[in-house]
């Protein structure tokens, strides 16, 4: 009978320290978890590759966590680590926001942290463990779902409000038309002028209500309004007094649109919103420069102001409910609606910084031919 080889005892099978750490690091990378081991002096004795990507460099864990600038109101991380080691109880921090690395303009990142003591053997009370998990994607999905729910509720409210406004608007317009006939019979030209201005404003309100209904229903097939230049000029006239009161001067430079077919009337809403935002950004006065030019099958419209400029995460200004204005002064829906309307017309809207101060909003619309078709560049 041949002797059998002894079964290896897995409990006694060990790796070298370096090999063990490399094997553990590979496991943590696969799990996308950051692991940090620290001693009683807060010195980092081991940090996994994921952790090195998530946290700033450093040898002292308390200092590293402070440098990460989590949105906790500058906590005393040294005291937190001390409490964990002395109480031998873990601490958990959920959904901590930290700025994007290297000043990237893609919004903050979100992390979940667990700090626990090592309570076995010689490490008891003298060493601890930090587990860090990047949950940014999960948070982003939750936020998008929340925005979708709010937009759905907003759409229902918008449809109801628009429906309720239609009848009184129609009644007011009827009475204005009747009053105008009376004024004509009485030969009162000034009263006729006032009534015409009131009717123009109400007709604009009626168009906005119709657009609101279409937006709430998820589509916009509204009538064509006028050339882009004409609607920009009308938007500037609408905010002429507000601009003058703020000390804002307006400079326009329009290229000939070559008798282009009119754009959707919804573009008037877009231009009004952009002009209003530019004026609001220059409370101490400044200059708003509006230009149009033709480029590669597009009509490019730029609104350039000399105001306070864009925030760090300026790509978010087109997100629903995001606003940089003080509470009560903005809903965060204006530019979101602008983007929706521009995209439904086959265009796009962008925002960029203008040096150290100021903002440039660019609207790109497909150039329309006289038959209403978009003019492309070909293949």
Protein Blocks (a to p, Z undefined) as FASTA:
>chain_A
ZZddddddfklpccdfklmmmmmmmmmmmnopacddddfkopafbdcfklmmmpccdfbl
klmmmmnopaehppafklmmmmmmmnopacddehiacddehhiaebpadddddddddfeh
jlnopaccdddddfklmmmmmmmmmmmmmmmmmmmmmmmmmmmmmmmmmmmmmmmmmmmm
mmmmnopaklmmmmmmmmmmmmmmmmmmmmmmmmmnopacbdcfbdfklmmmmmmmmmmm
mmmmnopacddddddehhpacddfklmmmmmmmmmmmmmmmmnopadddddddeehiacd
ddddfbebpafklmlmmpghiafbdehiaghlmmmmmmmmmmmnopacddddehjbocdd
ddddddddfkopacdebZZ
